[in-house]
Amino acid sequence: MRKVPGKKVAEYAVNCSCLMEHILLYFKTYHYANLKDHFMRAIWTGAIGFGLVNIPIKIYTATDTGHIDLDMLDSRDHANINFKRVNAKTGKEVAWEDIVKGFLKNDRYIILEEEDFESALPEKSKILSIDSFVKEQEIDSIYFENPYFLEPQKGGEAAYSLLLRSLMQTKMVAVGTFVLRQTEALCLVRVYDDNILLLHRLRFHEEIRSYKDLKIPAHKAPKPAELKMAKTLIKEYTASFDPAAYKNNYQKALMRIINQKSKGKQVSRKAAPVNDTKVTDLMAQLKASLNKPKASLAKTKRKTKA
């Protein structure tokens, strides 16, 4: 547990609300990683609208970030950087309870109350309405956002199991909409691990940016020999996807550097060269790739670009 210096405690104690916010931030930042496997908090409570059947559920975040927590410090004395909510006119700090949300319209702010957010689409604030059932492969992965676990509430277990088994046997996914955190969310509901319903938030079509301004090469047919060699390389490295085989090695390497520096050791810094593959070298590089051991393919891909 990280200790807060005595003089810092005194500074925080001047303003009780600031101290409370610091404690809450500390809890979220340093203790969530240890508690995440034992404590999950629902981010939405409502029901799935399945025809005339309503299935009461709770939604939980299904993933965690693997980032190392790094504090922002003053480079001169390594003191923590604090962020405050400040009134743009007076320069004074504003407490959370005094903050409201507003929309600037005709040089005037229209203030929105909590009731306004709830009444915008009241039928979707508590109901995840299923609009259709589709095949998952019909949805391009560019539309996928974050995954969430769905847990049935008391009394909804039978209907929850019915939907789960129906999706499994028909090999379909449900598509619907609801309001999450004051934003309408498009989503699909599918079976995960043959045991639980998983919700994937989807991007709306208008959220996908156009790539027309990018300099994409014309579809020029490659040389037959190069194409044959590339297909051979793909076949050589074809395997079933095993997500457990991929580890967050960058975070581990960064943690090793942190541990070395904490012991006063010198850290060797190496820059990995990236050599672009020239058109004239393409065939030679493909042949060399086929001769590489399979474990080296990932390293080869980082060094070459066709």
N, C-alpha and C positions, 0 to 999 in steps of 0.2 A: 504494500500500500504506500503510495507516494505521500510524503510529509509536506505540508504547506509551511513555509518559513514563518517564524513568529511575527515578524513585522508585517507580513502579508495578511495574517489573521487579523491583526489590529486594523489594517486598512479596510478589509472587508467588513469588519464589525461596525464600521462607521455607518454603513448603510445596510440594514438588515436584509432588504430585498436583494441586494447584490450578493450578499453572502449566501442566501438561499439559492439563487440562480447558480452560483459557483458550485455548491454542493450537488445540485441536480445535474449539472454538466459533468462533474467529476464522476458521479454514479453512472451516467450514461456512457461516458468515454472509457473509464477504466474497469468497471465491474460488469458491463453488459456481456463482454466476451466470456466471462466465467459463468454467467448465469444463463446464457442463451439456450443451453441444452436442458435447463431445468425450469425455465420460465418463459412462456410465450403469452403475449398480450394481444387480444383481438383488436384489429384496426377497423372492423365494420361488423355490425350485427344487423341481421335482417332475414330475408327469406328468398329462396329461388322460386320463381314462378314457373312451374312445369305444367302447362295446360291450366286446368282449374285447381291443380294441387300446389300448395305453398309448402316449401321445405324450409323450416327455420334453421339458419346456419350462422356460423361466425367465420370471419376471414382472418387468416394469420399470414404474416410474411413468411415465405418459404426459403429465403436465402439470406446469407450473411456476407458482408464484404470481408475480404481477407487482408485488408490494408493494415499496416502497422500504424498505430496512433502516434503522430508527431505533433508536439506543441509548437506554436508560433512564439518565438522569443525575440527580445531586443538583442541585436548582435553585440551591443556594447557591454551589457552586464548580465545577459541571459535571463532577464526577468520575463515572466509570462506577459503576453499581450492580451488585454481584455477588450471586448467589444461592448459598446453601450448604445442604447437607443436614445438618440438625442433629438430634441426639437430643433428643426432647421432655423427657426426664428430666434428662439431664446438661447439656444446652445445648452439648455438644461436637459438632464436625463429624464426619460419618461418611463413610468412603471408600466408593466404589462397590462394591468387592469384599466389603464387610461388610454390604451391603444385601440382604435377602431379601423375598419377598412372602408375605403372610399374609391369611387371612380370619377376621374376628372372629365367633366362634360361642360362645354361652353364656359371654360375658365372657372368652373365651380365644382366642388367635390360633392358627389351624391353619396351619402353615408349609407352603408348596408348593415343591417342588424342580423343576428343569427337567424331570426325568423324568416328573413328575406331569402337566405340561402336554402332553407328547408322548404320554402313554398315555391321555389323556382320550378322544380320538377318533383312534387311531393310523392307521386306514384313510383318514382325511381329511387327515392332516398332510402327506402326500406325494402324494396323489391328488386331483385336481380331477375329481370324478365327475359326468359328464353324466347328468342324470335324464330330460330331455325336450327336444324341439325345438318351438319355438313361433314365431308371427309377432311381430316386434318391436313392431308397432303395438298389440298386445294388452297391452303393459306400459305402464302410465301413467308419465309422466316423474317423478312424485313419488317413485318407488321408486329412481331412479338416484342413485348416489353417484359415486365416482371411477373414471376409466378407467385401464387398464393395458395396455401392449404385451406380447404373448406372442411369445417367440423360441424356435424349436426347438433342442434340444440335439443334439449329434452323434449321428447314427443315427436321428433322428426327423424328418428333413426330408421324406421321402416321405409319411409318415402325416400330418404337419402340412399339406402341400400338398393331400392328399386331403380332409381335413376342410375346409380353406379353400374349395376348389373346390366341394365338395358343398353348403356353406352358400350360396355364391354362386348356384349353379344352382337350388337349392330355395327361395331367398329366405327362409330360416329362420334363427333364432338358437338357440344351445344354452343351456339353463339347468341349473345344477348348484350344488354346494356343495363347500367345502374349508375348511381351517383356515389362517387368515392372522394372524400376530402374536397367537397365543393366543386367537383369536376365530373362531367359525364364520362363514363368509362365504357369503352367497347371491350368485350372479353369473350373468351371461349372457356368452356368447362369440359375437362376430359378426365379420364381415369389415369391415375399414376400408381405405378408399382402394384397394380391389380388390387389395390387396397383402400385408396382414398381418392376423393375428387379434388382435382387441381384446377385452379382458375389462372388463366394466362391473360393479363391485360394486353389488349391489342391497340396499335396506333390506328387512327382514322386515316382514310386514304389521302385526305388533303394535307396530312402531316408529313407525307413522304416527299422529300425534296427531289427536284428534277436534276438529272446529271447531264443535261444537254450542253451546258457550258463547259464541261470537262473535255480535255483533249484525249478522246478515246480513239485509238487507231482504227482505221477502216478494216473491215473483215477480209483481209487478204489471205488467201489459201496458203498454208505453210507448205514447205517442201515435203513430198511423200515420205522420204527417209526420216526427216525430223519428226513428222507426225507419228510414224511407226515406232520410233525410238521413245517418244513421249508416252505413247499408249503402253508400251512395254514397261516403262518406269512406273506408270500408274498401277498396272497389273501386279508388278513386283511388290509394291508396298500396300496393296489392298488388304484390309483387315477389318474385323468387326470393331466397332467403336467401344472403347472401354474408358469411361470418364475417370475411373479411379486410377488409371495409369498416368494421368496428367496431374502434376503437383504445382503449387504456387512457388516455384523455385526462386523467383526474384525476391519475394518477401523473406525467405529463409536466408538468402545471400546477404540481403540488407541487414538482417538481424545479426548475422555473423560479424559484419563490419561494426555494428553498434557495440557488440560484446568486446570486440578487439579494442575499439577506441576507449571503452570504459576501463580497460586494463592498462591503458597507456601505450598500447602497441601501435606500431606504424602499419598503415593499411596500404597495400600495393594497389595502385590504380592502373588498370589496363583498358585500353580502348580497343573494341573489336572492330576490325576493318570490314567495310561492306564494299565488295567489288561487284559492280554491275557487269552482267554477262553481255559481251558484244555479239552482234549478229553473226560475225565470222567465227565466234567461238562456241556457238550454240550446240552444234552437233558434238563437238569434243566434250562439252560440259555434260551433255546428256549421257554420253558413253561413260564418263567418269562417275556419274551418279549411279549408274547401274553396277559399277564395280565397288561402290562404297558399302560397308556393312550397314544393315538396316538401322542400327542405333544412331548412325551418323547422319541420317537423312535430314533430321530437323536442323542440325548445325549447318548442313549444306544449304538448306533453304534460306537460312538467314544471311548467307554470304552471297547468294546469287539471285538475280532477278532477270527473268526472260523478257 
